[in-house]
Structures are given as C-alpha cells and as structure tokens.
Amino acid sequence: MSLKFNDSEFWFKENKISWEEVETIYAYKIDLITIDEIILEISTKDKIFNIKESEENWFEFAKFITEKFELESFDWYEKVRNPAFQENRILLFNRF
C-alpha cells in the first residue's frame, strides 16, 4: 500500500509527510480519454505530491483531509468531477 495516513502525518510511496508541512492542497481532474481521474495535489515547501484517485485508500484519504483541514464538506469532489473532461482545478487548502 503506497498511501497511509494518521492524525499527524501521511506516507505516500517512500515519503513521510507531517500534516504541519502541508502548504497547499488542490484537487483537479485529468482526462484519460475514456475516463477521468481526480488528483489531490499536496504541496510542501520542498515537494509536490500528486495522489491519484486510483491509489488504494484514496477515498478514505480524501475524506480524512476534508475533516483534517476543516473543509466545508466533501462536495469539492463533485465540483471537480463534473463536468466531465475538464480539469476543474480548485484550491482546497492554503496555509498562507
């Protein structure tokens, strides 16, 4: 499993990232011709992590960050998802 998380940090592939390090979180969609895939782009001071919807635990992770960063609701998912075949990039969190 390449994506794990808890209240203080998350692990993606070989990277361990503290939630305190997160500067921005964007959600957007990429067109894969026959389907779209939603990406969570999480930026720290030094790196950008693009976590694809196809990752195991992605939906649990997405719901967790919705609560962790006190986002209004999980409605952002539908805003990114529709309409189809458009990027629909939105800023979910900005520390600054």
C-alpha positions in Angstrom: 0.0 0.0 0.0 1.6 3.3 -1.1 -0.8 5.6 0.7 -1.2 5.6 4.5 -2.2 8.3 7.0 -3.0 9.2 10.6 -3.7 12.3 12.6 -0.1 13.6 12.5 1.3 12.5 9.1 0.8 10.7 5.9 3.0 8.3 3.8 3.0 8.3 0.1 5.3 5.9 -1.7 8.6 6.4 0.2 7.8 9.8 1.6 6.7 10.6 5.1 5.0 14.0 5.4 3.8 15.7 8.5 0.4 17.5 8.2 2.2 20.6 9.5 4.4 20.6 6.4 1.4 20.9 4.0 1.2 24.3 2.4 -1.5 23.8 -0.2 -3.9 21.2 -1.4 -5.5 21.3 -4.8 -8.0 18.9 -6.4 -8.3 18.6 -10.1 -9.1 16.1 -12.8 -7.1 14.7 -15.7 -8.7 13.4 -19.0 -7.6 9.8 -19.7 -9.7 9.7 -22.9 -12.3 7.1 -21.8 -12.3 8.1 -18.1 -11.3 11.0 -15.9 -9.1 10.6 -12.8 -9.1 13.0 -9.9 -5.8 14.1 -8.4 -5.1 15.5 -5.0 -2.0 17.8 -5.3 -0.4 18.3 -1.9 2.5 20.7 -1.7 5.1 21.2 1.0 8.0 23.7 0.9 10.1 21.2 -1.0 7.9 18.8 -2.9 4.6 18.3 -4.7 2.7 15.0 -4.3 0.1 14.1 -6.9 -2.1 11.4 -5.4 -4.3 9.8 -7.9 -7.9 8.6 -7.3 -6.8 5.1 -8.4 -4.5 4.8 -5.3 -5.6 2.3 -2.7 -7.3 4.2 0.2 -7.7 7.4 -1.9 -11.3 7.9 -0.9 -10.7 7.4 2.8 -7.7 9.8 2.5 -9.8 12.4 0.7 -12.5 12.2 3.3 -9.9 12.4 6.1 -8.3 15.6 4.7 -11.8 17.1 4.3 -12.1 16.8 8.1 -8.4 17.4 9.0 -8.3 20.7 7.2 -11.9 21.6 8.1 -13.1 21.9 4.5 -16.7 22.8 4.1 -17.7 19.3 3.0 -16.9 16.5 0.6 -18.8 18.5 -2.0 -15.5 19.5 -3.5 -15.3 16.0 -5.0 -18.5 16.6 -7.1 -17.2 20.1 -8.2 -14.1 18.5 -9.5 -15.8 15.5 -11.0 -18.4 17.5 -13.0 -18.5 18.5 -15.8 -16.5 15.6 -17.4 -13.3 16.1 -19.4 -12.5 19.4 -17.9 -9.7 20.0 -15.3 -12.0 21.8 -12.8 -9.0 22.6 -10.5 -9.9 24.0 -7.1 -7.9 25.1 -4.1 -8.9 23.1 -1.1 -6.4 24.4 1.5 -3.8 27.2 1.6 -1.8 27.6 4.8 -0.8 31.2 4.0 
